[in-house]
Amino acid sequence: MSTVIMLSLVLMSLALCLTFVRLFRGPSLPDRVVALELFSSILVGFIGVVAIVSDVPSLLDVAIVMALMAFMAAIGFARFLERGGPRDD
C-alpha cells in the first residue's frame, strides 16, 4: 500500500507542477482559470492522501474548506468573464 500512496503523491506533485506552468503561461484568461481550478482540485486530492497517510482526520476538514474556496473562486471568475473580463481603460 505504501508504494501506491507514494506513486499517487509523486503523480499528483507532477500534475501540480505542470498545472502551475499552465497557470502562468496560459495563452488566455479562461485557460488560466481552468488551470487554477485544476490546481485546487489536485491540491484537495493531495491533502486527502496526506490525511490518509498521516491518520489525521482534521486534514479532511482542510480539504473540504479548500474545495469550497476553489468553488467560490471559480464562480467569481465565471462572473468576471461573463461581465466582459478585463477592460483596457
Biotite code that builds the C-alpha atoms (Angstrom):
import biotite.structure as struc

atoms = struc.array([
    struc.Atom([0.000, 0.000, 0.000], chain_id="A", res_id=1, res_name="MET", atom_name="CA", element="C"),
    struc.Atom([2.871, 2.386, 0.674], chain_id="A", res_id=2, res_name="SER", atom_name="CA", element="C"),
    struc.Atom([4.004, 2.025, -2.946], chain_id="A", res_id=3, res_name="THR", atom_name="CA", element="C"),
    struc.Atom([0.581, 3.058, -4.222], chain_id="A", res_id=4, res_name="VAL", atom_name="CA", element="C"),
    struc.Atom([0.485, 6.042, -1.874], chain_id="A", res_id=5, res_name="ILE", atom_name="CA", element="C"),
    struc.Atom([3.967, 7.188, -2.863], chain_id="A", res_id=6, res_name="MET", atom_name="CA", element="C"),
    struc.Atom([3.145, 6.766, -6.552], chain_id="A", res_id=7, res_name="LEU", atom_name="CA", element="C"),
    struc.Atom([-0.053, 8.784, -6.187], chain_id="A", res_id=8, res_name="SER", atom_name="CA", element="C"),
    struc.Atom([1.762, 11.552, -4.288], chain_id="A", res_id=9, res_name="LEU", atom_name="CA", element="C"),
    struc.Atom([4.501, 11.708, -6.924], chain_id="A", res_id=10, res_name="VAL", atom_name="CA", element="C"),
    struc.Atom([1.989, 11.806, -9.790], chain_id="A", res_id=11, res_name="LEU", atom_name="CA", element="C"),
    struc.Atom([-0.073, 14.488, -8.084], chain_id="A", res_id=12, res_name="MET", atom_name="CA", element="C"),
    struc.Atom([3.091, 16.520, -7.445], chain_id="A", res_id=13, res_name="SER", atom_name="CA", element="C"),
    struc.Atom([3.976, 16.255, -11.120], chain_id="A", res_id=14, res_name="LEU", atom_name="CA", element="C"),
    struc.Atom([0.441, 17.266, -12.075], chain_id="A", res_id=15, res_name="ALA", atom_name="CA", element="C"),
    struc.Atom([0.653, 20.255, -9.709], chain_id="A", res_id=16, res_name="LEU", atom_name="CA", element="C"),
    struc.Atom([3.906, 21.372, -11.328], chain_id="A", res_id=17, res_name="CYS", atom_name="CA", element="C"),
    struc.Atom([2.511, 21.071, -14.851], chain_id="A", res_id=18, res_name="LEU", atom_name="CA", element="C"),
    struc.Atom([-0.678, 22.879, -13.869], chain_id="A", res_id=19, res_name="THR", atom_name="CA", element="C"),
    struc.Atom([1.382, 25.625, -12.253], chain_id="A", res_id=20, res_name="PHE", atom_name="CA", element="C"),
    struc.Atom([3.244, 26.095, -15.535], chain_id="A", res_id=21, res_name="VAL", atom_name="CA", element="C"),
    struc.Atom([-0.057, 26.313, -17.444], chain_id="A", res_id=22, res_name="ARG", atom_name="CA", element="C"),
    struc.Atom([-1.340, 28.792, -14.874], chain_id="A", res_id=23, res_name="LEU", atom_name="CA", element="C"),
    struc.Atom([1.463, 31.243, -15.638], chain_id="A", res_id=24, res_name="PHE", atom_name="CA", element="C"),
    struc.Atom([1.998, 30.526, -19.331], chain_id="A", res_id=25, res_name="ARG", atom_name="CA", element="C"),
    struc.Atom([-1.650, 30.158, -20.308], chain_id="A", res_id=26, res_name="GLY", atom_name="CA", element="C"),
    struc.Atom([-2.373, 31.943, -23.561], chain_id="A", res_id=27, res_name="PRO", atom_name="CA", element="C"),
    struc.Atom([-5.673, 33.403, -22.371], chain_id="A", res_id=28, res_name="SER", atom_name="CA", element="C"),
    struc.Atom([-7.537, 34.211, -19.182], chain_id="A", res_id=29, res_name="LEU", atom_name="CA", element="C"),
    struc.Atom([-10.028, 31.308, -19.474], chain_id="A", res_id=30, res_name="PRO", atom_name="CA", element="C"),
    struc.Atom([-7.082, 28.886, -19.778], chain_id="A", res_id=31, res_name="ASP", atom_name="CA", element="C"),
    struc.Atom([-5.648, 30.290, -16.577], chain_id="A", res_id=32, res_name="ARG", atom_name="CA", element="C"),
    struc.Atom([-9.000, 29.988, -14.810], chain_id="A", res_id=33, res_name="VAL", atom_name="CA", element="C"),
    struc.Atom([-9.288, 26.330, -15.800], chain_id="A", res_id=34, res_name="VAL", atom_name="CA", element="C"),
    struc.Atom([-5.690, 25.730, -14.678], chain_id="A", res_id=35, res_name="ALA", atom_name="CA", element="C"),
    struc.Atom([-6.429, 27.350, -11.317], chain_id="A", res_id=36, res_name="LEU", atom_name="CA", element="C"),
    struc.Atom([-9.487, 25.150, -10.861], chain_id="A", res_id=37, res_name="GLU", atom_name="CA", element="C"),
    struc.Atom([-7.473, 22.056, -11.751], chain_id="A", res_id=38, res_name="LEU", atom_name="CA", element="C"),
    struc.Atom([-4.687, 23.154, -9.397], chain_id="A", res_id=39, res_name="PHE", atom_name="CA", element="C"),
    struc.Atom([-7.095, 23.444, -6.493], chain_id="A", res_id=40, res_name="SER", atom_name="CA", element="C"),
    struc.Atom([-8.733, 20.084, -7.282], chain_id="A", res_id=41, res_name="SER", atom_name="CA", element="C"),
    struc.Atom([-5.372, 18.326, -7.356], chain_id="A", res_id=42, res_name="ILE", atom_name="CA", element="C"),
    struc.Atom([-4.409, 20.069, -4.125], chain_id="A", res_id=43, res_name="LEU", atom_name="CA", element="C"),
    struc.Atom([-7.591, 18.798, -2.445], chain_id="A", res_id=44, res_name="VAL", atom_name="CA", element="C"),
    struc.Atom([-6.721, 15.272, -3.561], chain_id="A", res_id=45, res_name="GLY", atom_name="CA", element="C"),
    struc.Atom([-3.161, 15.712, -2.316], chain_id="A", res_id=46, res_name="PHE", atom_name="CA", element="C"),
    struc.Atom([-4.399, 16.845, 1.094], chain_id="A", res_id=47, res_name="ILE", atom_name="CA", element="C"),
    struc.Atom([-6.786, 13.879, 1.184], chain_id="A", res_id=48, res_name="GLY", atom_name="CA", element="C"),
    struc.Atom([-3.987, 11.397, 0.521], chain_id="A", res_id=49, res_name="VAL", atom_name="CA", element="C"),
    struc.Atom([-1.792, 13.053, 3.152], chain_id="A", res_id=50, res_name="VAL", atom_name="CA", element="C"),
    struc.Atom([-4.700, 12.819, 5.613], chain_id="A", res_id=51, res_name="ALA", atom_name="CA", element="C"),
    struc.Atom([-4.986, 9.093, 4.933], chain_id="A", res_id=52, res_name="ILE", atom_name="CA", element="C"),
    struc.Atom([-1.241, 8.529, 5.271], chain_id="A", res_id=53, res_name="VAL", atom_name="CA", element="C"),
    struc.Atom([-0.774, 10.566, 8.436], chain_id="A", res_id=54, res_name="SER", atom_name="CA", element="C"),
    struc.Atom([-4.061, 9.385, 10.001], chain_id="A", res_id=55, res_name="ASP", atom_name="CA", element="C"),
    struc.Atom([-5.050, 12.954, 10.896], chain_id="A", res_id=56, res_name="VAL", atom_name="CA", element="C"),
    struc.Atom([-8.783, 13.349, 10.247], chain_id="A", res_id=57, res_name="PRO", atom_name="CA", element="C"),
    struc.Atom([-8.707, 17.122, 10.701], chain_id="A", res_id=58, res_name="SER", atom_name="CA", element="C"),
    struc.Atom([-6.844, 17.392, 7.389], chain_id="A", res_id=59, res_name="LEU", atom_name="CA", element="C"),
    struc.Atom([-10.037, 16.265, 5.689], chain_id="A", res_id=60, res_name="LEU", atom_name="CA", element="C"),
    struc.Atom([-11.691, 19.399, 7.072], chain_id="A", res_id=61, res_name="ASP", atom_name="CA", element="C"),
    struc.Atom([-8.914, 21.423, 5.474], chain_id="A", res_id=62, res_name="VAL", atom_name="CA", element="C"),
    struc.Atom([-9.551, 19.641, 2.168], chain_id="A", res_id=63, res_name="ALA", atom_name="CA", element="C"),
    struc.Atom([-13.276, 20.400, 2.365], chain_id="A", res_id=64, res_name="ILE", atom_name="CA", element="C"),
    struc.Atom([-12.646, 24.082, 3.066], chain_id="A", res_id=65, res_name="VAL", atom_name="CA", element="C"),
    struc.Atom([-10.122, 24.204, 0.220], chain_id="A", res_id=66, res_name="MET", atom_name="CA", element="C"),
    struc.Atom([-12.679, 22.659, -2.160], chain_id="A", res_id=67, res_name="ALA", atom_name="CA", element="C"),
    struc.Atom([-15.330, 25.184, -1.107], chain_id="A", res_id=68, res_name="LEU", atom_name="CA", element="C"),
    struc.Atom([-12.929, 28.089, -1.596], chain_id="A", res_id=69, res_name="MET", atom_name="CA", element="C"),
    struc.Atom([-11.964, 26.779, -5.039], chain_id="A", res_id=70, res_name="ALA", atom_name="CA", element="C"),
    struc.Atom([-15.641, 26.508, -5.964], chain_id="A", res_id=71, res_name="PHE", atom_name="CA", element="C"),
    struc.Atom([-16.291, 30.096, -4.875], chain_id="A", res_id=72, res_name="MET", atom_name="CA", element="C"),
    struc.Atom([-13.240, 31.305, -6.809], chain_id="A", res_id=73, res_name="ALA", atom_name="CA", element="C"),
    struc.Atom([-14.480, 29.524, -9.933], chain_id="A", res_id=74, res_name="ALA", atom_name="CA", element="C"),
    struc.Atom([-17.866, 31.200, -9.584], chain_id="A", res_id=75, res_name="ILE", atom_name="CA", element="C"),
    struc.Atom([-16.175, 34.572, -9.119], chain_id="A", res_id=76, res_name="GLY", atom_name="CA", element="C"),
    struc.Atom([-14.008, 34.138, -12.204], chain_id="A", res_id=77, res_name="PHE", atom_name="CA", element="C"),
    struc.Atom([-17.004, 32.977, -14.254], chain_id="A", res_id=78, res_name="ALA", atom_name="CA", element="C"),
    struc.Atom([-18.975, 36.063, -13.272], chain_id="A", res_id=79, res_name="ARG", atom_name="CA", element="C"),
    struc.Atom([-15.968, 38.232, -14.043], chain_id="A", res_id=80, res_name="PHE", atom_name="CA", element="C"),
    struc.Atom([-15.644, 36.729, -17.512], chain_id="A", res_id=81, res_name="LEU", atom_name="CA", element="C"),
    struc.Atom([-19.397, 36.905, -18.072], chain_id="A", res_id=82, res_name="GLU", atom_name="CA", element="C"),
    struc.Atom([-19.393, 40.629, -17.445], chain_id="A", res_id=83, res_name="ARG", atom_name="CA", element="C"),
    struc.Atom([-16.776, 41.286, -20.089], chain_id="A", res_id=84, res_name="GLY", atom_name="CA", element="C"),
    struc.Atom([-13.475, 40.386, -18.488], chain_id="A", res_id=85, res_name="GLY", atom_name="CA", element="C"),
    struc.Atom([-10.634, 42.869, -18.119], chain_id="A", res_id=86, res_name="PRO", atom_name="CA", element="C"),
    struc.Atom([-11.063, 46.300, -19.665], chain_id="A", res_id=87, res_name="ARG", atom_name="CA", element="C"),
    struc.Atom([-8.377, 48.454, -21.213], chain_id="A", res_id=88, res_name="ASP", atom_name="CA", element="C"),
    struc.Atom([-9.154, 51.806, -19.600], chain_id="A", res_id=89, res_name="ASP", atom_name="CA", element="C"),
])
